[in-house]
């Protein structure tokens, strides 16, 4: 399964009049980054960058004036996204702008079933929030200290890590690294059989809090001397 984690930066908040000025994307195949990326700065034509938007992403009119137009990069964009799910944080915003750009060029909009909104996912998974990208990075221990301003490719890279955590992608892989193996020899019908056992590159972090461990220890004591848990202390 192929997915593209992407983000856009725009001249403002109104998709009908404002324009996409940056788009970045990270390719995932079966929930793992392939290393393929897409990144373009885009000229908004006559549309000026709103001061509030400039404060967020730092992309000025002067910087953008010699960049290609959306029409000039659209074929490359479509080729990169072809056959993949479009995944964004607050996807309604990003897709509103992408589809508005497509409409200006007579291109059909991206079907809703091809779009995944990680903000909606986060709200279901963490209903008490907060669920901004920065908040989710803190929740999952993802370093975003280098994110001083919004940038489409950087935000896509961070969101890819968040998305993989939210869907349990790292758990699926069990954290096992195939290049590190322990060879175990067993005896079977008088023959030695060697098998490779993959091991974790680093131990899993402890998920129990001190209060959890204290409560568990108290429960074992209450079970009595014959409790099977005592064998594993």
C-alpha positions as CSV (number, residue, x, y, z in Angstrom):
1,X,0.0,0.0,0.0
2,X,1.3,3.4,-1.0
3,X,0.7,6.6,1.0
4,X,1.9,10.2,0.7
5,X,2.2,12.2,3.9
6,X,2.0,15.8,2.7
7,X,1.6,19.4,3.8
8,X,1.0,22.8,2.1
9,X,1.8,26.4,2.9
10,X,-0.4,29.1,1.4
11,X,-0.7,32.8,0.9
12,X,-3.7,32.9,3.3
13,X,-6.7,31.1,4.6
14,X,-9.2,31.4,1.8
15,X,-8.9,28.6,-0.8
16,X,-11.0,30.4,-3.4
17,X,-8.7,33.4,-3.6
18,X,-5.4,32.4,-1.8
19,X,-2.9,30.1,-3.4
20,X,-0.6,27.2,-2.6
21,X,3.0,28.4,-2.3
22,X,4.7,25.3,-1.0
23,X,4.0,21.6,-1.0
24,X,6.0,18.8,0.5
25,X,5.4,15.1,0.5
26,X,6.9,11.9,2.0
27,X,6.3,8.5,0.4
28,X,5.3,5.5,2.5
29,X,5.0,2.0,1.3
30,X,3.3,-0.4,3.7
31,X,3.6,2.3,6.4
32,X,7.4,2.7,6.0
33,X,9.2,5.7,4.5
34,X,10.9,4.8,1.2
35,X,13.2,7.9,1.1
36,X,11.3,9.4,-1.9
37,X,10.1,12.9,-1.3
38,X,8.4,15.7,-3.2
39,X,9.0,19.4,-2.5
40,X,8.2,22.5,-4.5
41,X,8.0,26.2,-3.8
42,X,5.3,27.8,-6.0
43,X,4.7,31.3,-7.3
44,X,1.2,32.6,-6.4
45,X,1.1,34.9,-9.4
46,X,-0.5,38.3,-8.5
47,X,-1.7,37.0,-5.1
48,X,0.3,38.5,-2.2
49,X,1.3,36.6,0.9
50,X,-0.9,37.8,3.9
51,X,1.2,39.1,6.8
52,X,-0.3,36.6,9.2
53,X,0.6,33.7,6.8
54,X,4.1,35.2,6.4
55,X,4.6,35.1,10.2
56,X,3.8,31.4,10.2
57,X,5.9,30.1,7.3
58,X,8.3,33.0,6.4
59,X,7.8,32.7,2.6
60,X,7.8,36.2,1.2
61,X,6.6,37.6,-2.1
62,X,10.2,38.4,-3.0
63,X,11.3,34.8,-2.4
64,X,8.4,33.4,-4.4
65,X,8.4,35.7,-7.4
66,X,10.8,33.6,-9.5
67,X,9.4,30.2,-8.5
68,X,7.3,28.0,-11.0
69,X,3.6,28.3,-11.1
70,X,1.2,25.6,-9.9
71,X,0.4,24.8,-13.6
72,X,4.1,24.2,-14.2
73,X,4.6,21.7,-11.4
74,X,1.1,20.0,-11.5
75,X,2.2,17.1,-13.8
76,X,5.1,16.2,-11.5
77,X,2.8,16.5,-8.5
78,X,0.2,14.2,-10.0
79,X,2.8,11.6,-11.0
80,X,4.2,11.5,-7.4
81,X,0.8,11.2,-5.8
82,X,-0.7,8.8,-8.4
83,X,-2.2,5.7,-6.9
84,X,-1.5,6.8,-3.3
85,X,-3.6,7.9,-0.4
86,X,-3.3,11.6,0.4
87,X,-2.6,12.0,4.1
88,X,-2.5,15.4,5.9
89,X,-3.1,17.0,9.3
90,X,-6.3,18.9,9.1
91,X,-6.7,17.5,5.5
92,X,-9.8,19.6,4.8
93,X,-7.7,22.7,4.7
94,X,-4.9,21.3,2.5
95,X,-7.2,19.5,0.2
96,X,-9.4,22.6,-0.2
97,X,-6.4,24.4,-1.6
98,X,-5.1,21.5,-3.7
99,X,-8.6,21.0,-5.3
100,X,-9.0,24.7,-5.8
101,X,-5.7,24.7,-7.7
102,X,-6.8,21.7,-9.7
103,X,-10.1,23.4,-10.5
104,X,-8.4,26.4,-11.9
105,X,-6.6,24.0,-14.4
106,X,-9.7,22.0,-15.2
107,X,-8.5,18.9,-13.2
108,X,-10.9,16.8,-11.3
109,X,-10.7,17.0,-7.5
110,X,-9.1,14.3,-5.4
111,X,-11.9,11.9,-4.3
112,X,-12.6,12.1,-0.6
113,X,-12.1,8.4,-0.1
114,X,-8.5,8.9,-1.2
115,X,-7.8,11.3,1.7
116,X,-6.9,10.5,5.3
117,X,-7.0,13.2,7.9
118,X,-4.5,12.6,10.8
119,X,-6.2,15.3,12.9
120,X,-9.4,13.4,12.8
121,X,-7.5,10.2,13.7
122,X,-5.8,11.9,16.6
123,X,-9.1,13.3,18.0
124,X,-10.5,9.8,18.0
125,X,-7.4,8.3,19.6
126,X,-6.8,11.1,22.0
127,X,-10.2,12.7,22.6
128,X,-8.9,14.9,25.4
129,X,-6.2,16.5,23.2
130,X,-4.4,18.6,22.4
131,X,-3.8,17.3,18.9
132,X,-1.8,19.8,17.0
133,X,1.3,18.5,15.2
134,X,3.6,19.9,17.9
135,X,1.4,18.4,20.7
136,X,1.5,15.0,19.0
137,X,5.3,15.2,18.6
138,X,5.5,15.8,22.3
139,X,3.1,12.9,23.1
140,X,5.1,10.4,21.0
141,X,8.6,11.7,21.9
142,X,9.4,13.0,18.4
143,X,12.0,15.7,18.3
144,X,10.6,18.8,16.7
145,X,13.0,21.3,18.3
146,X,14.2,22.4,14.8
147,X,10.7,23.5,13.8
148,X,10.9,27.2,14.4
149,X,8.6,28.0,11.5
150,X,6.1,25.9,9.5
151,X,7.6,24.3,6.4
152,X,5.8,21.8,4.1
153,X,8.6,19.2,3.8
154,X,9.7,19.4,7.5
155,X,6.1,19.2,8.7
156,X,5.5,16.2,6.4
157,X,8.5,14.5,7.9
158,X,7.3,15.1,11.4
159,X,3.7,14.0,10.5
160,X,5.0,10.8,8.9
161,X,6.6,9.9,12.3
162,X,3.4,10.8,14.1
163,X,1.2,8.8,11.7
164,X,3.4,5.7,12.0
165,X,3.1,5.9,15.8
166,X,-0.7,6.4,15.7
167,X,-1.3,3.4,13.5
168,X,1.1,1.2,15.5
169,X,3.6,0.8,12.6
170,X,6.6,0.5,14.8
171,X,4.8,-2.0,17.0
172,X,4.0,-4.0,13.9
173,X,7.7,-4.2,13.1
174,X,8.3,-5.2,16.8
175,X,11.4,-3.1,16.7
176,X,13.4,-6.0,15.3
177,X,16.4,-5.3,13.1
178,X,17.3,-8.1,10.7
179,X,21.0,-7.2,10.5
180,X,21.5,-8.0,14.1
181,X,20.9,-11.7,14.8
182,X,21.6,-14.3,17.4
183,X,22.4,-17.7,16.1
184,X,20.9,-20.5,18.3
185,X,21.8,-24.1,17.8
186,X,19.2,-26.8,18.7
187,X,19.4,-30.5,18.6
188,X,16.8,-32.3,16.5
189,X,16.9,-36.0,15.9
190,X,20.6,-36.1,16.8
191,X,21.3,-33.3,14.2
192,X,22.3,-29.8,15.1
193,X,20.0,-27.2,13.6
194,X,21.1,-23.5,13.5
195,X,18.4,-20.9,13.5
196,X,18.7,-17.1,13.2
197,X,16.8,-15.1,15.9
198,X,16.4,-11.3,15.1
199,X,16.9,-9.1,18.2
200,X,15.9,-5.6,19.0
201,X,18.4,-2.9,18.1
202,X,17.6,-1.3,21.5
203,X,15.3,-2.4,24.4
204,X,11.7,-1.1,24.4
205,X,11.2,1.8,26.7
206,X,9.5,1.0,30.1
207,X,5.8,1.7,29.8
208,X,4.9,1.3,33.5
209,X,5.0,4.2,35.9
210,X,6.4,3.8,39.4
211,X,2.8,3.8,40.8
212,X,1.9,1.0,38.4
213,X,4.8,-1.1,39.5
214,X,4.0,-0.4,43.2
215,X,0.3,-1.4,42.7
216,X,1.4,-4.6,40.9
217,X,3.8,-5.5,43.7
218,X,1.1,-5.0,46.3
219,X,-1.3,-7.2,44.3
220,X,1.3,-10.0,44.2
221,X,1.8,-9.9,48.0
222,X,-1.9,-10.2,48.5
223,X,-2.0,-13.3,46.3
224,X,0.1,-15.2,48.8
225,X,3.3,-17.3,48.7
226,X,2.0,-19.6,45.9
227,X,1.3,-16.9,43.4
228,X,2.9,-17.8,40.0
229,X,4.0,-14.1,39.6
230,X,6.6,-14.7,42.4
231,X,8.5,-16.9,40.0
232,X,9.1,-13.9,37.8
233,X,10.3,-11.4,40.4
